[in-house]
Each structure stands twice: as structure tokens, then as C-alpha cells.
């Protein structure tokens, strides 16, 4: 895994690690909450793997968070394939906690 996929994996892992720490959970506790093993959580949090959407949903639930995936049009109003300031590999990752 190189370039944008690796950066994406690291950012997703950081978001999960930060939320887990915010909740005071260990990797083992998070793994139990979402039906995984602790080494899988560790590998994910360090950016070693990109999870599937079903796994991201399980992680979000286990972290009392919403999972939001969106497509945001590029600025400039051009047609698909027009060159602009975005690369095909641009990915923006964010996190939101579930509402109480």
C-alpha cells in the first residue's frame, strides 16, 4: 500500500485510536465490542490495513459514533476529467461522535 491509500489508512486509524482513547477503551475492549481480535485493532490503528465499509460500521457502533461517507463535488464546476486542483487520489477523512 503506497501513497494516498496509505495516507487514508493512517488517517482512519488515527480517528479510531483517538475516539477509542476518548472513551477510555483498550484495544482489547474495542475488539470485543466489534467482534474483532486485538491485533486487528492494532494493525488498523497504525494504518496497516484499510477496513471494508461493513467493518467501519461495526467500529463506528462500537465507538458510539456515526459513520458518514460522502462524495463532495470539486470546486470549479468543470466536467468529469477536467484538470483542477484535486488529484484522483484526494481523500478527506473526518469523524463525528454520536449524538447523546
N, C-alpha and C positions, 0 to 999 in steps of 0.2 A: 504494500500500500504506500503510495507516494503522493506528494503534492496536496491538492485540495481534499481528496478522500482522507488523508492522514490528518490534516488540519480539522476537518469535520469530526472525525473520530475523537480527537483530543478535546475539542470544544464540547461535544456531547458528554464525554467522560467527566470533564470538569464540572459541568452543570449537575450531573448526577452526584458526584462527590460532594459538591458544595451543599446541595439540598439534603443529602444524607447526613452531613455534619450538622446542618441547621436543625435537623430533627433529633440529633443525638444518637443516631443509629450506627452500629458497627457494620462492616461489610457482611458479616455472617447474618446479622439480624435482617438486613435488606435482602440478602439472598433467600432467607426463609420466607419473607413476605411475598416474594415474587416467584418462588419455585425454582430458584437457581442455586448454584454452589458458590461458595465464597471466592474461589479462584476465578470464576467467570466474572464476578463483580469487579474484582481487582483488575483483570485484563481489560474490561470495558472502561473502568475509570482512568486507566493510564493511556487510553487511546489505541489499544491493541486490536480492537475489533469494532465494527460498525453494526449495531443491532438491527434486526428487522423491525418493521412497524408494529407487529403484534408484541414483540418483546418490549419495545418502547412504551406501548400502552400498559403492559404489566408493571414496568418500572415506574411509570407515572402514578399509577394507582398505589403502588407500594410506598411511594414518596408523598402521598396525599397531594398530588399535583395534577394539573390539566396538561394534556399533550395537545399542542396546536401545531399543525403543519399547514403552511400557506404558500401560494405562488404569488409573487409580487411583480407586476409588470415593471420593466426597466423604464427609467425616465427617458424622455425624448420622443415618445410616440412613434418611433420607427416601426418598420415591418420586421417580422422574424428574420434573422440572418443579417440584418443591417449591423454594421460595426458601431459600437458605442463604448462606453467606459467599463462595461461589465464583461468578464470572461465567461466562457461556458461553464467554468468550474466555481463561480461565485456562489457561496452558500452562507446564509446568515442564520445563526442558531440562537434561540432565546429560551427563556424559562419563565413560567408563571406558576406561583403556588395556587393551590385550590382555594376557593373561597370558603371561609368558615361556615 
